[in-house]
């Protein structure tokens, strides 16, 4: 069963991305809604509409930070201004857990 989760394509190895995804799934299996995840990111971001790698490092492993950063889009505010170090945790939460 474990291999069905971490190596669904039966490649014979587990990529870092598959393993990190598995860890995030295990960590979040008790979470009842995407709102809980979004609220957790918001707390780490200290209420900002975006999160930085430094924010994530407060509570996530280096592998989880890398996974999140590689799957989150750069944050663009409502006026269209990009925040170079900011990641869109709301979009990430909706796409992965929504």
C-alpha atoms as one frame of an Amber mdcrd trajectory, in Angstrom:
protein
   0.000   0.000   0.000   2.837   2.400   0.821   4.317   1.954  -2.665   0.901
   2.610  -4.223   1.061   6.043  -2.631   4.720   7.018  -3.093   5.406   5.182
  -6.371   2.042   5.043  -8.148   3.675   4.613 -11.565   5.803   1.717 -10.290
   9.015   3.331 -11.521  11.018   1.369  -8.986  12.140   4.444  -7.073  10.564
   7.253  -5.086  11.263  10.798  -6.202  11.782  13.541  -3.640   8.587  15.193
  -4.905   6.524  12.013  -4.424   7.999  11.454  -0.963   7.406  15.069   0.098
   3.863  14.917  -1.227   3.333  11.752   0.837   4.669  13.476   3.965   2.410
  16.488   3.461  -0.566  14.182   2.913   0.224  12.299   6.137   0.688  15.536
   8.078  -2.579  16.923   6.776  -4.795  13.814   6.962  -6.428  15.034  10.179
  -7.222  18.430   8.711 -10.931  18.817   8.157 -10.923  21.517   5.478  -8.761
  23.597   3.173  -9.647  26.545   5.411  -7.587  24.988   8.196  -4.554  24.756
   5.912  -5.060  28.294   4.648  -5.370  29.535   8.237  -2.141  27.739   9.160
  -0.287  29.394   6.264  -1.827  32.750   7.197  -0.612  32.349  10.783   2.909
  31.518   9.566   2.752  34.541   7.252   1.724  36.699  10.228  -1.459  37.788
   8.471   0.161  38.721   5.152  -1.677  37.738   1.967   1.474  35.893   0.853
   4.057  33.679   2.516   7.848  33.646   2.169  10.270  30.735   2.419  11.472
  32.233   5.701   7.898  32.153   7.019   7.516  28.510   6.000  10.827  27.525
   7.615   9.289  28.306  11.012   7.137  25.160  10.918   7.996  23.015   7.889
  10.910  20.732   7.109  13.334  21.874   4.389  11.796  19.290   2.036   8.282
  20.583   2.703   9.412  24.186   2.161  10.970  23.181  -1.175   7.827  21.297
  -2.210   5.550  24.212  -1.328   7.795  26.814  -2.962   8.047  24.779  -6.158
   4.256  24.354  -6.349   3.140  27.826  -5.254   2.762  30.670  -7.701   4.420
  34.008  -7.057   2.023  36.277  -5.178   0.501  39.127  -7.198  -1.516  41.665
  -5.217  -4.938  42.977  -6.336  -3.228  45.924  -8.085  -1.119  43.549 -10.174
   2.141  44.099  -8.274   4.330  41.000  -7.876   6.048  40.264  -4.590   9.291
  38.562  -5.577   9.800  36.676  -2.306   6.086  36.087  -1.751   4.169  32.923
  -2.568   0.410  32.569  -3.087  -0.617  30.182  -0.325  -4.348  30.687  -1.009
  -4.046  29.456  -4.604  -1.806  26.593  -3.478  -4.258  25.559  -0.780  -7.186
  25.642  -3.187  -5.372  23.621  -5.848  -4.038  20.929  -3.480  -6.675  20.735
  -0.777  -9.746  22.548  -2.117
